[in-house]
Structures are given as structure tokens and as C-alpha cells.
Amino acid sequence: MNPELRRNLWLELSPHRWLAMPAVLFLFFLLAYLVGRPAPAGLIAGYAAAAFIVIAAVWGAKLAHEGMLREVDAHTWDDQRLSLIEPWSMTWGKLFGSTLFAWYGGLLSLGVFVAAHLVSGGGLRSLKLAALMLFTAVAMQGLGLLGALLTMHRGAPGGRRYGGLFVLGLLGLFWLGGLLAPLDIAGQTRWYGRTFGSPDFALASVAAWSAWCVVGVYRILRAELQCVNGPWVWLLFVLFCDAWFAGFVPAEAGAGRPLFAFGVSVLLAYFMLLGEAKESVALRRLLRYAAAGQLRRVAQELPRWFLTAVVALLLALWLTLRLPLPDLFGQRLVSAWFPFIVLAFLARDAGLFLWLNLGRRPRWADAAALVYLAVLYGLLPALLQLLHLAPLRPLLLPPLAGGATALLWPLLEAAPLLLLAARRLRSLVAA
């Protein structure tokens, strides 16, 4: 048996817990039976579904997140990193180890749900809904563990609070993108012009997202165990996100699909710019590999936000060279320069993040960068609007219909920030 699972089996499933969980669930379902008489099967199925989501998905995500941080606090994680456990075995051990008790209650509830749903005439749909809930729980627990691992990996201060916020953001993205988008009132979903049944599409989508959550946990654990990760898995994930979200854009949107994919790439770049560690040691190592001409190691050390920005740049070039970008929903709303203007603002913001993180006090550098971005993108444009200086807004916000001049301003803002960041990095290398 997986050593992580065996250890957590001893810790999580005591005789008291073995008996307490089914006893509490029996009383819960008895309540549903008494309330729902004389045809209680439908109500019992609803109660069972709610119990599974609360126990296996929500509580399981919390246990997965806090279980990892507890091991760090108890100073047992360093010993595990020195063990002979392989990353894949540790992935399954961590993902299903600290959540064993949640899975125990969740699977009991899931069994009751399937049985009650079949009695009420659910048929094959009962198994599809059960699989949907099962993949949802895996994804949410994976996100909880992923948030804890990213908090540890980037060495962020205030680990528990920061990790909790990070997980909430991940869960929000998952629920909005992975569950809500495929569903509509008519019970059908249009994706790339084809019509799918919403339950089937939701099941396939959540299964894919849950697989990516497991892969994400595996990749972070590989890094923690000093294994080298290449860039290709991350690039595949970015392309998957671009393709999946762009599929919901109607075909009549003209260049809407690739433009939407470009926007997803930019958002992922910002997400990784905030979530990824920007350590001087890693940047110096990257420069050393580049100077030695070791291109493979350079590709392995490139920051994920930079790789995502490269994908966005390629999409911007494709939009400009191959597609009628101004034709969006039949109207000329977006300039052909717009993707490059957005990338110039991304370069400016990346320079700000790097400059602050390479300073002498990088502890709260990302928080300070977020404050500055809130001022640049929110407060100052609002003030310019109220002061009747709206023509100056392209200095702070990318205009949809801007031309080459609008591209010049963010480049002029990005250049000094990137030069200051490079100067700080050179001083760190010299030291």
C-alpha cells in the first residue's frame, strides 16, 4: 500500500470515526425519509447529493489544504522530502491521505444518492450525476492541496492566510469555468458551433479539469522533491484553457474566439506573475544557463508567466496576420494593435513585479505591486475621467481602438521598470 495512504489511514480513521460517520448519516437520511413520505426517494437523493458536496468536496478541500500546512508546521515535511517516495506515489498519498475521512463519508453519501436516484427512475443519468460529483470532489481537493503547495513553494509570508485566499481564487475560477459555463436553461451547450447535452458536457469538462488539478499537484511535488520540470506540460495547460474557454464564443463573433483565447492567456500570465516565486537565485541560474548556451535548461528555468506571455504573443501575431481582427460581432470595435498594447502593459507590470521582488525587502513585494496596479488601473483613470482628462487614459489603460501611438506609451513606461529590475539583478549577481 502507498506509505502516505497507510500513514493517514492510521491517523484519520479511528474506530470511533468508523462508527460515527455512518451513524450521523443514517440519522440525516432518516430525516429525509420522514419528511419526504410517501415518496421519499427524490428527497433522499437530494439530501445525499448535498451531503457528498459538503463532506467530500468542500470539507475535503479544506482538509487537503490544511493537512499539508500542518505537516510543514510539525516539521515532518522535510523528512518526507528526504524519503524514497516517488512524486507520483506522494501525489496520491497527499491527495487522498489527509482526506480519507471525508472520502469515507462522501462515498457513503454517494452510494445512497445512486440508490435513491435509481429508485426514483433516474436510470443512466444517476451514474452520470454521481460521476460528476465524484470528479468535482477530486478537483476541489486537488485545488486545496495545490494552493497549500504553491504557498510553500513560493515561500509566501502569512502562509495559511495567503494560501486560503489563493485557494478561494482557484475554487472560484473552477466553479465559474468548469461547472457554470457548460450549463444552460435549455439543457444544451453550444461549443465550437456544436450542440452537446449539458450534463454530458459538464461531466467531460469537470473530468478534464480534475485531471489537470492532479497533474498540477504532481508537478509541484516534483519540484519540491528536486525533480526538474520541463515547460511543455504548462504550455499544454495554457493551450487547453485557451481552447476550452474560446469554444463558448459564438461563431458569428468573427475574430472573437482567438481574441478571447488571447485574453485567457493574458489572465493566466498575470495569475502566474502573482502566484509564482520571483527569486533572485532562480533568475541568476537562468542567466547562467543562457550564458552557457544550455537551451534545454533555460527552457526548464523560464518562469511560467513568461511562457504564458509567449503564448499570448503568438496569438497576437496570429490575430494580426491571419484574421480580420476589427470585425468583432460585425462591428469595428477592436484595433489590430490592441493585443500588442495589452502585451506592452503586461511587460510594464512584469517589470514592476520584478523590480519590487529583487529589492532588499521582497517580503511584501507582491502585495505592494497589487496596490500600485490598483492605483494605475483603477484610481488614476477614474480621477482623469472626473477631471475631464479622458484623452490621457491610454497612458494607464489599453484602449480597444488605439493605434501605434497607444502602443508607444506602455513601452515607454515598461522600459525604465525593466531596466531597473535588470540593474538590481546585476547587483545581486555581482554580490
C-alpha positions in Angstrom: 0.0 0.0 0.0 1.1 3.6 -0.6 3.0 4.6 2.5 1.3 8.0 2.7 -2.2 6.4 2.5 -1.2 3.8 5.1 0.1 6.5 7.5 -3.1 8.6 7.1 -5.3 5.5 7.4 -3.9 5.1 10.9 -4.2 8.7 11.8 -7.6 9.6 10.2 -9.8 6.5 10.6 -10.1 5.6 14.3 -12.7 3.1 15.4 -14.8 6.0 16.7 -14.8 7.6 13.3 -15.6 4.4 11.6 -18.8 4.2 13.6 -19.7 7.9 14.0 -19.9 8.8 10.3 -22.4 6.2 9.2 -24.5 6.8 12.3 -24.8 10.5 11.7 -25.5 10.0 8.0 -28.2 7.4 8.9 -30.0 10.0 11.1 -29.6 12.6 8.3 -31.2 10.3 5.7 -33.8 9.1 8.1 -34.9 12.8 8.4 -35.2 13.0 4.7 -37.2 9.8 4.6 -39.7 11.0 7.2 -40.0 14.4 5.6 -40.4 13.0 2.1 -43.0 10.3 2.8 -44.9 8.7 1.0 -42.4 9.0 -1.9 -39.1 9.9 -0.2 -36.6 8.7 -2.8 -36.2 12.0 -4.6 -35.7 13.9 -1.3 -33.2 11.4 0.0 -31.3 11.7 -3.3 -31.1 15.5 -2.8 -30.0 15.2 0.8 -27.3 12.6 -0.2 -26.0 14.9 -3.0 -25.8 17.8 -0.6 -24.0 15.6 2.0 -21.5 14.5 -0.6 -20.7 18.0 -1.8 -20.3 19.3 1.8 -18.3 16.4 3.1 -16.2 15.2 0.1 -15.8 18.4 -1.9 -15.9 21.4 0.5 -14.7 19.8 3.7 -12.3 17.6 1.7 -10.7 20.6 0.0 -10.2 22.2 3.5 -8.6 19.1 4.9 -6.3 18.7 1.8 -5.2 22.3 2.2 -4.7 22.3 6.0 -3.2 18.8 6.1 -0.2 19.9 4.0 0.4 23.0 6.1 0.1 21.1 9.3 2.9 18.8 8.1 5.1 21.9 7.5 4.3 23.3 10.9 5.1 20.0 12.6 8.4 19.8 10.7 7.6 16.4 9.2 7.6 17.6 5.6 11.4 17.9 5.3 11.8 14.3 6.4 9.3 13.2 3.8 11.2 15.1 1.1 14.3 13.1 2.0 12.5 9.8 1.8 12.5 7.4 -1.2 8.8 8.0 -2.0 8.4 8.9 -5.7 6.5 12.1 -6.7 3.5 10.1 -8.2 3.1 8.0 -5.1 3.3 11.1 -2.9 0.7 12.8 -5.1 -1.9 10.2 -4.5 -0.9 9.8 -0.9 -1.2 13.5 -0.2 -4.4 13.9 -2.3 -6.3 11.1 -0.7 -4.5 10.6 2.6 -5.5 13.6 4.7 -9.0 13.4 3.2 -9.7 9.8 3.9 -12.4 10.5 6.5 -14.0 13.0 4.1 -14.0 10.3 1.4 -15.4 7.7 3.8 -18.5 9.9 4.5 -18.6 11.1 0.9 -18.7 7.7 -0.7 -21.4 6.5 1.8 -23.5 9.5 0.7 -22.7 8.9 -2.9 -23.9 5.3 -2.6 -27.2 6.4 -1.0 -27.6 9.0 -3.8 -27.2 6.5 -6.6 -29.6 4.0 -4.9 -32.3 6.7 -4.2 -31.9 8.2 -7.7 -32.3 4.8 -9.3 -35.4 4.1 -7.3 -36.9 7.4 -8.3 -36.4 6.5 -12.0 -33.0 8.2 -12.7 -31.6 5.4 -14.8 -28.2 6.1 -16.5 -28.5 9.7 -15.5 -27.9 8.7 -11.9 -24.5 7.3 -12.7 -23.6 10.4 -14.8 -24.5 12.7 -11.9 -22.6 10.5 -9.5 -19.5 10.7 -11.7 -19.9 14.5 -12.0 -20.0 14.8 -8.2 -17.0 12.5 -7.9 -14.8 14.4 -10.3 -15.9 17.7 -8.6 -14.7 16.4 -5.3 -11.3 15.3 -6.8 -10.9 18.7 -8.4 -11.7 20.7 -5.3 -9.5 18.6 -3.1 -6.7 18.9 -5.7 -7.2 22.7 -5.7 -7.0 22.8 -1.9 -3.7 20.8 -1.9 -2.4 22.8 -4.9 -3.0 26.1 -3.0 -1.0 24.8 0.0 1.8 23.6 -2.2 2.1 26.8 -4.1 2.1 28.8 -0.8 5.0 26.6 0.4 6.8 26.6 -3.0 6.8 30.3 -3.4 7.8 30.9 0.3 5.0 33.5 0.8 4.6 35.2 4.2 1.5 34.5 6.2 1.2 31.1 4.7 -2.1 30.0 6.0 -4.0 33.2 5.2 -2.3 33.7 1.8 -2.9 30.1 0.9 -6.5 30.3 1.9 -7.1 33.3 -0.3 -5.2 31.6 -3.2 -7.4 28.5 -2.9 -10.6 30.6 -2.8 -9.5 32.2 -6.0 -8.8 28.8 -7.6 -12.1 27.4 -6.4 -13.9 30.4 -7.8 -12.2 30.0 -11.2 -13.0 26.3 -11.2 -16.7 26.8 -10.4 -17.2 29.6 -12.8 -15.3 28.0 -15.7 -15.7 24.3 -15.1 -19.3 24.0 -13.9 -21.4 27.1 -14.6 -20.3 27.7 -18.2 -21.4 24.3 -19.6 -24.9 24.6 -18.1 -27.8 26.5 -19.6 -31.6 26.6 -19.2 -32.4 24.5 -22.3 -30.2 21.7 -21.1 -27.8 22.0 -24.1 -24.4 23.6 -24.6 -23.0 25.0 -27.8 -19.2 24.6 -28.0 -17.4 25.4 -31.2 -20.7 25.5 -33.0 -21.7 22.0 -32.0 -24.6 21.2 -29.6 -23.9 18.9 -26.6 -26.2 17.9 -23.7 -25.3 20.0 -20.8 -24.9 17.1 -18.3 -22.6 15.2 -20.7 -20.6 18.3 -21.4 -20.3 19.2 -17.8 -19.2 15.7 -16.9 -16.4 15.7 -19.6 -15.3 19.2 -18.6 -15.1 18.6 -14.9 -13.3 15.3 -15.6 -10.7 17.2 -17.6 -10.3 20.0 -15.0 -9.9 17.4 -12.2 -7.2 15.6 -14.2 -5.4 18.9 -14.6 -5.7 19.5 -10.8 -4.0 16.2 -10.2 -1.3 17.0 -12.7 -0.7 20.3 -11.1 -0.2 18.7 -7.7 2.2 16.2 -9.2 4.3 18.9 -10.9 4.6 20.9 -7.7 5.6 17.9 -5.7 8.2 17.0 -8.4 9.7 20.5 -7.9 9.6 20.1 -4.1 11.4 16.7 -4.4 14.1 18.4 -6.5 13.0 16.9 -9.8 13.3 19.1 -13.0 10.1 20.1 -14.7 10.1 21.0 -18.3 7.9 23.7 -19.8 5.7 21.5 -22.0 3.1 20.4 -19.5 2.4 24.0 -18.5 2.2 25.1 -22.2 -0.3 22.3 -22.8 -2.4 23.5 -19.9 -2.4 27.1 -21.2 -3.5 25.9 -24.7 -6.2 23.7 -23.1 -7.5 26.7 -21.2 -7.4 28.9 -24.3 -9.2 26.3 -26.4 -11.8 25.4 -23.8 -13.0 28.9 -22.9 -12.8 30.1 -26.5 -15.2 27.4 -27.5 -18.1 29.2 -25.9 -17.7 32.3 -28.1 -20.3 32.2 -30.9 -19.1 31.5 -34.4 -20.6 34.8 -35.7 -18.1 36.7 -33.4 -15.6 36.8 -36.2 -12.2 37.1 -34.5 -13.9 36.7 -31.1 -12.6 33.2 -30.4 -8.9 33.8 -30.9 -9.2 37.2 -29.2 -10.9 35.5 -26.2 -8.1 32.9 -26.1 -5.6 35.7 -26.1 -7.4 37.2 -23.1 -7.3 33.9 -21.3 -3.5 33.7 -21.9 -3.0 37.2 -20.6 -5.1 36.5 -17.4 -3.1 33.3 -16.8 0.2 35.3 -17.2 -1.0 37.8 -14.6 -2.1 34.9 -12.4 1.3 33.2 -12.5 3.1 36.6 -12.2 1.4 36.9 -8.8 1.4 33.3 -7.8 4.9 32.3 -8.9 8.0 32.9 -6.8 10.3 35.6 -8.4 13.5 34.7 -6.6 16.9 36.2 -7.5 18.5 32.8 -7.2 16.3 31.3 -9.9 16.8 34.3 -12.2 20.6 34.1 -11.7 20.5 30.4 -12.5 18.5 31.2 -15.7 21.1 33.8 -16.7 24.0 31.4 -16.1 22.4 28.7 -18.3 21.7 31.3 -21.0 25.3 32.5 -21.0 26.5 28.9 -21.2 24.2 28.2 -24.2 22.3 25.4 -22.3 19.0 26.0 -24.1 17.3 22.9 -22.5 18.0 24.1 -19.0 16.9 27.7 -20.0 13.6 26.3 -21.1 13.2 24.4 -17.8 14.0 27.5 -15.8 11.9 30.0 -17.6 9.1 31.4 -15.4 5.7 30.2 -16.2 4.3 33.7 -16.5 6.9 34.4 -19.2 6.0 31.2 -21.1 2.3 32.2 -20.9 3.2 35.6 -22.2 4.9 34.0 -25.2 1.7 32.0 -26.0 -0.2 35.3 -25.8 2.3 36.9 -28.2 1.9 34.1 -30.7 -1.8 34.5 -30.5 -1.5 38.3 -31.1 0.7 37.7 -34.2 -1.9 35.1 -35.5 -4.7 37.6 -34.9 -2.8 40.3 -36.8 -1.6 38.2 -39.7 -4.4 35.7 -40.4 -7.6 37.1 -39.0 -9.8 40.2 -39.7 -9.4 41.4 -36.1 -11.5 44.6 -36.4 -14.6 42.5 -37.4 -15.9 41.6 -33.9 -19.6 40.8 -33.9 -19.8 42.6 -37.2 -18.5 45.9 -35.9 -15.1 47.6 -35.9 -14.6 47.6 -32.2 -11.0 46.4 -31.7 -7.9 47.8 -33.3 -5.3 45.4 -34.8 -2.8 47.0 -32.3 -4.9 46.1 -29.3 -3.3 42.7 -28.4 0.2 44.3 -28.6 -0.9 47.2 -26.5 -2.1 44.7 -23.9 1.2 42.8 -24.0 3.1 46.1 -23.6 1.1 46.8 -20.4 1.9 43.2 -19.3 5.6 43.9 -19.8 5.3 47.1 -17.7 3.5 45.3 -14.9 6.0 42.4 -15.0 8.8 45.0 -14.7 7.1 46.4 -11.6 6.8 43.0 -10.0 10.4 42.0 -10.8 11.8 45.4 -9.6 10.0 45.1 -6.2 10.8 41.4 -5.7 14.5 42.0 -6.4 14.7 44.7 -3.8 16.2 44.3 -0.4 12.8 43.7 1.3 10.9 41.4 -1.0 8.7 40.1 1.8 5.6 42.1 0.8 6.7 42.9 -2.8 3.7 41.3 -4.5 1.2 43.0 -2.1 2.9 46.3 -2.9 2.7 45.6 -6.6 -1.0 44.8 -6.3 -1.6 48.2 -4.6 0.3 50.0 -7.4 -1.7 48.2 -10.1 -4.9 49.1 -8.3 -3.9 52.7 -8.5 -2.7 52.5 -12.1 -5.7 50.6 -13.4 -8.5 51.9 -11.1 -7.9 55.1 -9.1 -5.9 57.2 -11.6 -8.2 56.5 -14.6 -11.2 57.4 -12.5 -9.6 60.7 -11.4 -8.7 61.5 -15.0 -12.3 60.9 -16.1 -13.6 63.2 -13.4 -11.1 65.9 -14.1 -12.1 65.8 -17.8 -8.7 64.5 -18.9 -10.0 61.3 -20.5 -7.6 61.6 -23.5 -4.8 60.7 -21.1 -6.4 57.4 -20.1 -4.4 55.4 -22.7 -1.4 56.1 -20.6 -2.9 53.9 -17.9 -5.5 51.6 -19.7 -5.1 49.8 -23.0 -7.6 51.3 -25.5 -9.6 49.0 -27.7 -9.3 51.2 -30.8 -5.8 52.5 -30.1 -3.1 52.7 -32.8 0.7 52.7 -32.9 0.8 55.7 -30.6 -1.2 53.9 -27.9 1.5 51.1 -28.1 4.3 53.6 -27.5 3.1 54.8 -24.1 3.2 51.5 -22.2 6.5 50.6 -23.8 7.9 53.9 -22.5 6.6 53.0 -19.1 7.9 49.4 -19.3 11.4 50.3 -20.4 12.6 52.0 -17.2 11.0 49.4 -14.9 12.6 46.6 -16.8 16.0 48.4 -16.8 15.7 49.0 -13.0 14.9 45.3 -12.5 17.8 44.3 -14.6 20.1 46.7 -12.7 19.0 45.2 -9.4 19.6 41.6 -10.7 23.1 42.6 -11.9 23.9 44.0 -8.5 22.7 40.7 -6.9 24.8 38.7 -9.4 27.9 40.8 -8.6 27.3 40.4 -4.9 
